[in-house]
Amino acid sequence: MILFLKHILIFIFLSLSSSQVGKYLSNIGLPMITGYMACGILAGPFVLDLISHDVLHTLGFVDELALSFIAFVAGSELYWKEIQNRIGTIKWVTFSLVVCVSIVCSTALYLLSSYIPFMAEQDHVTKLAISMLAGSILIARSPSSAIAVIKEMRAKGPFTQTALGVTVILDVVVILIFSMVSSYAVAITSKIPINPSFFVLLFSELVCSVLFGFIIYKIFCILISYFEDPKVKIALILSTGFSLFQFAIWFAHYSHEHFHIHFAIEPLLSCMVTGYMMTNFSNHRSEFESLLHKVYLPIYVIFFTVTGASLHLGILAKVWPIAFGLFLVRIFGLFIGSFSAGTLCKEPPEQNKVAWMAYVTQAGIGLGLAQSVSDQFPVWGADFAALIISVIIISTIIGPPTFRWVLLIIGEAHPKATKSEHHLTHKAVVFGSDDQSEAIARQLKMHQWQVFVCSPTIQETKKPTGSDGIDLEILPLTEISLAKFQELNLSDCGAIVANLSDEENLQICEIFFEHFANVNMVVQLSDRINLIRFSDLGCKIVLKSTAITSLLDHYVRSPSAVSLLFDDTDSTDIVDLTILNPNIHGLKLAELNLPEDVLILSIQRDDNHLNAHSYLRLKMNDIVTVSGSFESLKDLTIKFDY
């Protein structure tokens, strides 16, 4: 027991390190899974030996726990209502990819079997079984990676819908195909005759696996309704999946001993069916997905770290040229499959030539199935897993960039405009047609901003003068389009204020987000339901219904802080200044010679907000928020801007 706890403690510390490495790789554009596996390889028995073979044996339960979870996730991602609009194209692309990738990869691996150490010694029937297993696993995609790229690129359109739909369905299909192929491989390696009774048994196994998935679905519906604590629900979901794996192992042995047949319930298929039914047929879809989301990161960290530690580096070193060749063969299968399906569905020829780039990435389910083979076939399973995982790692690294490229090529990506080297300018435009919009513009002009108003309700330019003597320029906004904004020369704006309807505001913000960099977008929101749509664009949001209430609340709870913003003496101000003076770069805040009435409130570096303290060193292009008198702020602007 003490040894078991020691092994668990070692692995907990390793998993924490693995998590941090994954986050770092994510920040530089590489998949987190790569970091988890790299940590596992480094700490495994073939490098540093922090995780010995004994520890890996102790952690054997992790595979079954994580595999059931991965299958739940795969099933839950297939939400029928989201893909039914393009189901015709999705159906043919899925079918074509399954056929082409599985046949091409299986054939290539069989022909290369004489050059692969663990396959060379096998008979031809076993070689065929191994090749079929590889072909079935290499069908798999990575829904999580695809969704992440689509969100990052803000992609939308028919091609994006098809790619996502195919990706999600492939993970479901691959589990079904793998279940049948693995049953065939077990029969081959166990010398079970392949006759009509074998196919009856296989069909019975699949039906029972689906039935168990339905039973677990009913159990989950009851458990989620009965228990309130999310932690209890998560524990029950994970323990149920793990228990199903244990039951499947026990039942296979029991049927073999008492009935002389190997009746294998496929727990991956059962868990996938449960996830699918929870998403499409229960009232707990959102809660079930939320529970899975809460625990997916630690599960993935643990599983892929163990997978990395289990990799046999000696075999990996021998098979990596074969792995790279198999990766290229898979690319060829993806091209043939996507091109032929696109042609059949009468998609544009230019799109069909590059559609394969959307289906390169592999990750979770593929790695899980490779590890499952390692557990099922102890003689050659570990070597097989090393080969397939090598292919998946290459696909995981190359896949996301290719998906980004194809979205840009097709024209369905709407990424954020690239940041320029120039800091925010004091030029602003207010989109609105009411007195409040004019008041905002006048206030900005009082603070030395170059500002004008764009109004959709006027036909010609107006230049009214207010009682405060400030002249405004109000331009007619005849349409909301990129061409119109370029005509108005808005590319160098430092800020916009969107004060029209929510739909008009969203159109304006999307154009600025995609085409104009370094713009601070402020939106007055009417309907709270649109909050997320504007938040995703990085807008600063003011809710009409709650703005005054929130202001009064802060006046009561923190009057001093609010007074900094709303000083009624007209002698102080709060401004953002960008560090452009190379002489200030690297200085600590305590080393700045600031006027006595100036207070540094915060510092923004890239997209991160830093707390201002004496030992914080300034860097070029930092945006410093300062409060002080007008004269002091003028002096500070000259000092920072150089």
ROKE-102048 format. One line per field, with one value per residue (C-alpha): residue number from 0; residue in three letters; x negated, y, z negated. Coordinates in steps of 0.02 Angstrom, whole numbers, plus 50000, padded with zeros to 5 digits. Example, Ala and Ser with C-alpha at 12.3 -4.5 7.8 and 13.67 -1.06 7.14 Angstrom:
<atoms>
n	0  1;
res	ALA  SER;
x	49385  49316;
y	49775  49947;
z	49610  49643;
</atoms>
This chain:
<atoms>
n	0  1  2  3  4  5  6  7  8  9  10  11  12  13  14  15  16  17  18  19  20  21  22  23  24  25  26  27  28  29  30  31  32  33  34  35  36  37  38  39  40  41  42  43  44  45  46  47  48  49  50  51  52  53  54  55  56  57  58  59  60  61  62  63  64  65  66  67  68  69  70  71  72  73  74  75  76  77  78  79  80  81  82  83  84  85  86  87  88  89  90  91  92  93  94  95  96  97  98  99  100  101  102  103  104  105  106  107  108  109  110  111  112  113  114  115  116  117  118  119  120  121  122  123  124  125  126  127  128  129  130  131  132  133  134  135  136  137  138  139  140  141  142  143  144  145  146  147  148  149  150  151  152  153  154  155  156  157  158  159  160  161  162  163  164  165  166  167  168  169  170  171  172  173  174  175  176  177  178  179  180  181  182  183  184  185  186  187  188  189  190  191  192  193  194  195  196  197  198  199  200  201  202  203  204  205  206  207  208  209  210  211  212  213  214  215  216  217  218  219  220  221  222  223  224  225  226  227  228  229  230  231  232  233  234  235  236  237  238  239  240  241  242  243  244  245  246  247  248  249  250  251  252  253  254  255  256  257  258  259  260  261  262  263  264  265  266  267  268  269  270  271  272  273  274  275  276  277  278  279  280  281  282  283  284  285  286  287  288  289  290  291  292  293  294  295  296  297  298  299  300  301  302  303  304  305  306  307  308  309  310  311  312  313  314  315  316  317  318  319  320  321  322  323  324  325  326  327  328  329  330  331  332  333  334  335  336  337  338  339  340  341  342  343  344  345  346  347  348  349  350  351  352  353  354  355  356  357  358  359  360  361  362  363  364  365  366  367  368  369  370  371  372  373  374  375  376  377  378  379  380  381  382  383  384  385  386  387  388  389  390  391  392  393  394  395  396  397  398  399  400  401  402  403  404  405  406  407  408  409  410  411  412  413  414  415  416  417  418  419  420  421  422  423  424  425  426  427  428  429  430  431  432  433  434  435  436  437  438  439  440  441  442  443  444  445  446  447  448  449  450  451  452  453  454  455  456  457  458  459  460  461  462  463  464  465  466  467  468  469  470  471  472  473  474  475  476  477  478  479  480  481  482  483  484  485  486  487  488  489  490  491  492  493  494  495  496  497  498  499  500  501  502  503  504  505  506  507  508  509  510  511  512  513  514  515  516  517  518  519  520  521  522  523  524  525  526  527  528  529  530  531  532  533  534  535  536  537  538  539  540  541  542  543  544  545  546  547  548  549  550  551  552  553  554  555  556  557  558  559  560  561  562  563  564  565  566  567  568  569  570  571  572  573  574  575  576  577  578  579  580  581  582  583  584  585  586  587  588  589  590  591  592  593  594  595  596  597  598  599  600  601  602  603  604  605  606  607  608  609  610  611  612  613  614  615  616  617  618  619  620  621  622  623  624  625  626  627  628  629  630  631  632  633  634  635  636  637  638  639  640  641;
res	MET  ILE  LEU  PHE  LEU  LYS  HIS  ILE  LEU  ILE  PHE  ILE  PHE  LEU  SER  LEU  SER  SER  SER  GLN  VAL  GLY  LYS  TYR  LEU  SER  ASN  ILE  GLY  LEU  PRO  MET  ILE  THR  GLY  TYR  MET  ALA  CYS  GLY  ILE  LEU  ALA  GLY  PRO  PHE  VAL  LEU  ASP  LEU  ILE  SER  HIS  ASP  VAL  LEU  HIS  THR  LEU  GLY  PHE  VAL  ASP  GLU  LEU  ALA  LEU  SER  PHE  ILE  ALA  PHE  VAL  ALA  GLY  SER  GLU  LEU  TYR  TRP  LYS  GLU  ILE  GLN  ASN  ARG  ILE  GLY  THR  ILE  LYS  TRP  VAL  THR  PHE  SER  LEU  VAL  VAL  CYS  VAL  SER  ILE  VAL  CYS  SER  THR  ALA  LEU  TYR  LEU  LEU  SER  SER  TYR  ILE  PRO  PHE  MET  ALA  GLU  GLN  ASP  HIS  VAL  THR  LYS  LEU  ALA  ILE  SER  MET  LEU  ALA  GLY  SER  ILE  LEU  ILE  ALA  ARG  SER  PRO  SER  SER  ALA  ILE  ALA  VAL  ILE  LYS  GLU  MET  ARG  ALA  LYS  GLY  PRO  PHE  THR  GLN  THR  ALA  LEU  GLY  VAL  THR  VAL  ILE  LEU  ASP  VAL  VAL  VAL  ILE  LEU  ILE  PHE  SER  MET  VAL  SER  SER  TYR  ALA  VAL  ALA  ILE  THR  SER  LYS  ILE  PRO  ILE  ASN  PRO  SER  PHE  PHE  VAL  LEU  LEU  PHE  SER  GLU  LEU  VAL  CYS  SER  VAL  LEU  PHE  GLY  PHE  ILE  ILE  TYR  LYS  ILE  PHE  CYS  ILE  LEU  ILE  SER  TYR  PHE  GLU  ASP  PRO  LYS  VAL  LYS  ILE  ALA  LEU  ILE  LEU  SER  THR  GLY  PHE  SER  LEU  PHE  GLN  PHE  ALA  ILE  TRP  PHE  ALA  HIS  TYR  SER  HIS  GLU  HIS  PHE  HIS  ILE  HIS  PHE  ALA  ILE  GLU  PRO  LEU  LEU  SER  CYS  MET  VAL  THR  GLY  TYR  MET  MET  THR  ASN  PHE  SER  ASN  HIS  ARG  SER  GLU  PHE  GLU  SER  LEU  LEU  HIS  LYS  VAL  TYR  LEU  PRO  ILE  TYR  VAL  ILE  PHE  PHE  THR  VAL  THR  GLY  ALA  SER  LEU  HIS  LEU  GLY  ILE  LEU  ALA  LYS  VAL  TRP  PRO  ILE  ALA  PHE  GLY  LEU  PHE  LEU  VAL  ARG  ILE  PHE  GLY  LEU  PHE  ILE  GLY  SER  PHE  SER  ALA  GLY  THR  LEU  CYS  LYS  GLU  PRO  PRO  GLU  GLN  ASN  LYS  VAL  ALA  TRP  MET  ALA  TYR  VAL  THR  GLN  ALA  GLY  ILE  GLY  LEU  GLY  LEU  ALA  GLN  SER  VAL  SER  ASP  GLN  PHE  PRO  VAL  TRP  GLY  ALA  ASP  PHE  ALA  ALA  LEU  ILE  ILE  SER  VAL  ILE  ILE  ILE  SER  THR  ILE  ILE  GLY  PRO  PRO  THR  PHE  ARG  TRP  VAL  LEU  LEU  ILE  ILE  GLY  GLU  ALA  HIS  PRO  LYS  ALA  THR  LYS  SER  GLU  HIS  HIS  LEU  THR  HIS  LYS  ALA  VAL  VAL  PHE  GLY  SER  ASP  ASP  GLN  SER  GLU  ALA  ILE  ALA  ARG  GLN  LEU  LYS  MET  HIS  GLN  TRP  GLN  VAL  PHE  VAL  CYS  SER  PRO  THR  ILE  GLN  GLU  THR  LYS  LYS  PRO  THR  GLY  SER  ASP  GLY  ILE  ASP  LEU  GLU  ILE  LEU  PRO  LEU  THR  GLU  ILE  SER  LEU  ALA  LYS  PHE  GLN  GLU  LEU  ASN  LEU  SER  ASP  CYS  GLY  ALA  ILE  VAL  ALA  ASN  LEU  SER  ASP  GLU  GLU  ASN  LEU  GLN  ILE  CYS  GLU  ILE  PHE  PHE  GLU  HIS  PHE  ALA  ASN  VAL  ASN  MET  VAL  VAL  GLN  LEU  SER  ASP  ARG  ILE  ASN  LEU  ILE  ARG  PHE  SER  ASP  LEU  GLY  CYS  LYS  ILE  VAL  LEU  LYS  SER  THR  ALA  ILE  THR  SER  LEU  LEU  ASP  HIS  TYR  VAL  ARG  SER  PRO  SER  ALA  VAL  SER  LEU  LEU  PHE  ASP  ASP  THR  ASP  SER  THR  ASP  ILE  VAL  ASP  LEU  THR  ILE  LEU  ASN  PRO  ASN  ILE  HIS  GLY  LEU  LYS  LEU  ALA  GLU  LEU  ASN  LEU  PRO  GLU  ASP  VAL  LEU  ILE  LEU  SER  ILE  GLN  ARG  ASP  ASP  ASN  HIS  LEU  ASN  ALA  HIS  SER  TYR  LEU  ARG  LEU  LYS  MET  ASN  ASP  ILE  VAL  THR  VAL  SER  GLY  SER  PHE  GLU  SER  LEU  LYS  ASP  LEU  THR  ILE  LYS  PHE  ASP  TYR;
x	50000  49858  49772  49934  49953  49771  49799  49957  49867  49724  49846  49947  49792  49747  49923  49913  49750  49825  49972  49857  49754  49916  49971  49802  49809  49987  49925  49800  49928  49896  50028  50033  50042  49867  49803  49888  49814  49641  49641  49694  49556  49425  49479  49509  49404  49307  49236  49232  49323  49425  49572  49511  49596  49666  49747  49821  49892  49969  50046  50125  50299  50270  50289  50463  50520  50460  50518  50696  50691  50623  50764  50894  50822  50818  51002  51055  50975  51095  51242  51357  51446  51283  51238  51406  51405  51255  51281  51275  51099  51042  51105  51010  50849  50852  50882  50748  50617  50653  50635  50484  50381  50411  50374  50222  50143  50180  50109  49952  49917  49942  49821  49693  49715  49551  49456  49545  49460  49615  49711  49573  49584  49774  49869  49965  50134  50070  49987  50155  50241  50109  50124  50313  50299  50181  50296  50446  50354  50280  50457  50479  50476  50469  50631  50555  50412  50532  50649  50500  50438  50613  50637  50464  50493  50676  50716  50892  50966  51014  50837  50811  50977  50931  50756  50820  50964  50850  50722  50851  50934  50765  50726  50890  50865  50686  50740  50870  50746  50609  50727  50757  50576  50508  50631  50566  50385  50423  50500  50349  50220  50321  50341  50531  50602  50680  50848  51031  51043  50900  50999  51154  51048  50974  51147  51206  51057  51096  51280  51238  51111  51243  51369  51247  51222  51410  51420  51279  51368  51524  51417  51331  51499  51553  51386  51375  51554  51533  51365  51330  51142  51048  50898  51007  51079  50904  50845  50996  50969  50785  50814  50954  50842  50700  50819  50882  50704  50679  50845  50800  50635  50720  50861  50740  50646  50808  50884  50723  50710  50893  50956  50793  50827  50738  50884  50808  50916  50831  50831  50769  50922  51038  50967  50978  51161  51193  51111  51209  51376  51341  51311  51455  51595  51582  51626  51454  51349  51276  51241  51163  51047  51005  50958  50846  50766  50724  50622  50554  50390  50327  50385  50291  50135  50131  50172  50053  49912  49932  49941  49778  49691  49749  49672  49526  49393  49289  49433  49474  49297  49311  49483  49483  49442  49587  49697  49657  49690  49855  49899  49870  49974  50115  50104  50123  50277  50351  50323  50403  50550  50589  50562  50674  50813  50805  50816  50963  51054  51013  50909  50794  50639  50520  50593  50580  50393  50355  50497  50380  50290  50440  50425  50240  50242  50257  50255  50364  50463  50323  50198  50326  50359  50172  50151  50301  50212  50058  50164  50259  50110  49963  49847  49835  49959  49829  49724  49881  49931  49758  49775  49953  49920  49770  49886  50014  49882  49827  50010  50042  49899  49932  50123  50175  50069  50136  50315  50281  50208  50354  50480  50385  50374  50560  50599  50703  50578  50606  50453  50408  50306  50119  50056  49952  49799  49888  49968  50147  50181  50291  50413  50588  50753  50923  51058  51227  51370  51427  51376  51275  51161  51127  51095  50967  50879  50873  50802  50664  50622  50605  50468  50373  50439  50469  50648  50799  50971  51043  51233  51348  51491  51414  51382  51241  51099  51142  51027  51130  51054  51109  51137  50963  50889  50829  50854  50905  50899  51046  51029  51168  51151  51236  51180  51083  50943  50754  50754  50851  50734  50582  50664  50682  50497  50531  50382  50280  50417  50364  50542  50722  50883  51027  51193  51315  51423  51340  51339  51265  51137  51087  51061  50951  50848  50821  50751  50633  50582  50536  50461  50398  50269  50242  50420  50505  50688  50820  50999  51160  51261  51451  51485  51381  51404  51275  51143  51036  51035  50955  50841  50766  50713  50626  50750  50770  50955  51072  51245  51380  51492  51363  51232  51304  51347  51168  51097  51202  51157  50971  50995  51065  50936  50781  50808  50622  50592  50742  50687  50527  50634  50763  50664  50778  50635  50584  50402  50353  50370  50335  50245  50157  49978  49871  49687  49592  49437  49293  49211  49356  49353  49293  49315  49406  49559  49465  49327  49445  49435  49623  49714  49782  49965  49950  50012  49979  50137  50097  49986  50041  49910  49972  50141  50096  50135  49996  50009  49901  49768  49599  49494  49590  49479  49555  49535  49557  49740  49808  49970  49965  50126  50087  50186  50130  50151  50161  49991  49905  49983  49922  49745  49759  49823  49667  49557  49635  49660  49481;
y	50000  50119  50080  50114  50285  50325  50288  50394  50539  50534  50537  50683  50792  50739  50777  50953  50981  50906  51025  51177  51115  51090  51269  51335  51240  51303  51482  51455  51373  51187  51065  51040  50852  50858  50935  50805  50662  50743  50753  50572  50517  50617  50549  50372  50216  50242  50415  50481  50331  50440  50331  50152  50001  49962  50135  50111  49944  50028  50162  50034  50087  50261  50192  50121  50276  50395  50290  50284  50473  50502  50395  50494  50654  50583  50536  50701  50803  50730  50850  50807  50975  51066  50960  50914  51062  50989  50806  50756  50822  50767  50590  50570  50650  50539  50381  50426  50467  50307  50198  50286  50314  50141  50048  50154  50148  49963  49915  50021  49950  49771  49798  49875  49741  49654  49813  49836  49737  49683  49635  49547  49390  49375  49263  49343  49330  49422  49552  49581  49601  49727  49824  49831  49894  50032  50079  50093  50203  50320  50365  50462  50652  50774  50871  50972  51032  51072  51171  51267  51318  51367  51477  51553  51595  51643  51533  51514  51450  51288  51219  51249  51165  51015  50998  51006  50886  50759  50774  50740  50595  50514  50495  50401  50296  50251  50177  50069  50010  49983  49876  49760  49755  49723  49579  49508  49532  49444  49299  49287  49291  49170  49047  49064  49004  49137  49063  49118  49090  49213  49350  49309  49326  49491  49560  49504  49591  49755  49746  49712  49855  49976  49909  49938  50116  50144  50074  50189  50336  50300  50284  50451  50538  50479  50520  50696  50732  50659  50730  50917  50924  50930  50841  50693  50687  50691  50552  50444  50471  50422  50275  50209  50213  50127  49996  49957  49918  49804  49718  49691  49609  49498  49447  49402  49283  49215  49176  49093  48983  48930  48936  48917  49076  49243  49365  49539  49688  49842  49973  50112  50088  50084  50246  50330  50281  50351  50518  50528  50494  50617  50753  50716  50639  50701  50864  50864  50900  51065  51001  50839  50935  51056  50912  50835  51003  51029  50870  50847  50940  50836  50676  50720  50772  50608  50495  50570  50583  50397  50362  50457  50365  50198  50229  50113  50232  50091  50038  50221  50253  50105  50142  50332  50328  50204  50319  50470  50369  50310  50491  50538  50389  50449  50623  50540  50445  50606  50694  50555  50539  50725  50763  50622  50662  50848  50811  50695  50830  50962  51070  51200  51116  51239  51190  51003  51017  51084  51007  50869  51001  51011  50828  50804  50826  50675  50671  50603  50458  50397  50393  50309  50171  50144  50122  50004  49893  49894  49828  49699  49622  49608  49519  49657  49789  49905  49910  49940  50083  50163  50163  50231  50361  50424  50452  50538  50654  50710  50738  50834  50955  50981  50972  51136  51250  51162  51185  51371  51387  51301  51412  51565  51492  51452  51626  51572  51631  51797  51816  51968  52098  52084  52206  52347  52422  52588  52630  52687  52856  52990  52979  52913  52892  52883  52786  52854  52970  53033  53174  53054  53013  53198  53221  53080  53159  53330  53254  53169  53331  53417  53290  53331  53187  53203  53141  53142  53063  52945  52949  52842  52968  53115  53135  53264  53319  53435  53541  53599  53706  53669  53789  53743  53814  53645  53609  53436  53351  53232  53124  53026  52837  52773  52593  52483  52407  52397  52504  52642  52642  52649  52794  52884  52846  52752  52634  52741  52757  52722  52696  52679  52701  52598  52674  52604  52447  52285  52210  52369  52379  52197  52228  52379  52287  52134  52243  52334  52170  52087  52233  52370  52333  52419  52485  52502  52458  52522  52462  52516  52354  52347  52160  52058  51902  51974  51994  51845  51894  52061  51989  51869  52021  52099  52243  52349  52331  52453  52383  52517  52430  52416  52551  52683  52553  52486  52663  52707  52541  52578  52755  52679  52540  52626  52814  52855  52742  52813  52991  52958  52931  53067  53211  53363  53490  53472  53477  53293  53157  52972  52926  52779  52813  52696  52672  52720  52795  52667  52755  52702  52520  52409  52540  52494  52600  52658  52727  52841  53025  53057  53218  53210  53215  53069  52897  52740  52633  52483  52421  52321  52213  52126  52057  52045  52172  52189  52258  52413  52394  52474  52333  52305  52342  52435  52372  52451  52462  52439  52536  52629  52695  52853  52981  53159  53343  53399  53483  53333  53215  53324  53315  53127  53104  53190  53085  52917  52954  53013;
z	50000  49955  50121  50215  50130  50169  50353  50356  50270  50396  50538  50466  50462  50639  50702  50629  50723  50880  50869  50864  51012  51110  51074  51130  51295  51322  51306  51447  51561  51527  51461  51272  51296  51371  51209  51101  51201  51206  51016  51004  51124  51028  50858  50921  50894  51056  51012  50832  50757  50638  50689  50685  50761  50587  50578  50752  50697  50543  50655  50772  50715  50791  50967  50935  50840  50975  51123  51057  51034  51210  51280  51181  51255  51433  51422  51344  51484  51613  51594  51738  51752  51788  51940  52018  52140  52236  52196  52381  52409  52235  52267  52431  52368  52213  52315  52441  52308  52212  52367  52443  52284  52211  52375  52423  52248  52219  52388  52364  52192  52253  52397  52278  52144  52189  52140  51973  51833  51736  51895  51991  51882  51891  52011  52154  52068  51913  52025  52108  51938  51880  52043  52028  51848  51905  52049  51933  51807  51939  51992  51830  51818  51672  51640  51498  51609  51753  51639  51566  51740  51798  51644  51663  51846  51818  51967  52033  52195  52284  52293  52106  52065  52172  52099  51920  51954  52037  51897  51762  51856  51896  51710  51688  51845  51800  51633  51721  51854  51724  51621  51769  51826  51650  51630  51793  51735  51570  51666  51781  51642  51534  51679  51675  51842  51954  52005  52005  51816  51792  51881  51779  51622  51683  51719  51547  51465  51555  51508  51325  51324  51391  51264  51120  51185  51179  51001  50942  51027  50922  50765  50800  50824  50651  50567  50640  50587  50411  50356  50343  50310  50478  50400  50354  50530  50608  50491  50537  50725  50715  50600  50711  50865  50770  50701  50876  50932  50782  50816  50999  50951  50821  50938  51078  50960  50886  51057  51113  50958  50947  51126  51224  51324  51312  51295  51291  51247  51321  51181  51298  51408  51255  51185  51356  51370  51195  51241  51404  51318  51177  51306  51424  51321  51141  51055  50974  51130  51070  50894  50957  51075  50934  50818  50951  50985  50801  50791  50967  50938  50789  50874  51034  50937  50841  50987  51115  50988  50951  51138  51166  51023  51096  51267  51305  51371  51443  51555  51590  51654  51773  51844  51861  52049  52072  51965  52074  52231  52158  52120  52303  52359  52244  52324  52494  52433  52363  52530  52633  52512  52495  52680  52741  52615  52656  52842  52814  52713  52846  52730  52813  52892  52808  52640  52676  52711  52536  52432  52366  52262  52145  52092  52048  51859  51745  51555  51416  51486  51600  51457  51347  51474  51500  51313  51312  51439  51327  51184  51288  51377  51256  51380  51510  51447  51367  51526  51630  51515  51533  51723  51728  51593  51695  51844  51732  51656  51830  51878  51717  51750  51937  51934  51849  51962  52118  52057  52029  52205  52290  52199  52262  52438  52445  52377  52226  52093  52007  51896  51795  51891  51860  51730  51801  51719  51697  51531  51508  51589  51513  51657  51627  51717  51634  51725  51671  51710  51540  51423  51316  51463  51490  51304  51304  51454  51370  51211  51310  51402  51234  51195  51354  51460  51646  51658  51773  51775  51908  51915  52024  52010  52105  52291  52291  52178  52032  51922  51771  51633  51455  51310  51250  51411  51472  51658  51714  51882  51914  52070  52156  52136  52295  52271  52150  52253  52263  52420  52332  52181  52295  52388  52220  52183  52021  52033  51911  51779  51601  51538  51592  51495  51566  51511  51641  51635  51578  51753  51830  51690  51719  51906  51866  51734  51845  51985  51866  51783  51947  52045  51928  51794  51625  51609  51441  51471  51348  51372  51289  51282  51282  51264  51143  51251  51372  51237  51287  51472  51429  51294  51422  51523  51373  51357  51201  51162  51076  51039  51056  50930  50791  50821  50704  50571  50574  50564  50412  50331  50351  50286  50126  50105  50173  50187  50196  50347  50441  50401  50498  50654  50621  50547  50552  50531  50715  50656  50669  50798  50829  50990  51073  51127  51233  51193  51352  51271  51278  51130  51019  51077  50934  50796  50636  50591  50436  50549  50648  50606  50601  50552  50375  50428  50552  50503  50608  50601  50713  50853  51005  51091  51248  51192  51006  50870  50740  50565  50544  50409  50377  50447  50609  50760  50906  51084  51255  51311  51135  51113  50946  50869  50767  50669  50640  50681  50861  50855  50777  50902  51046  50977  50953  51132  51200  51085  51134  51320  51345;
</atoms>
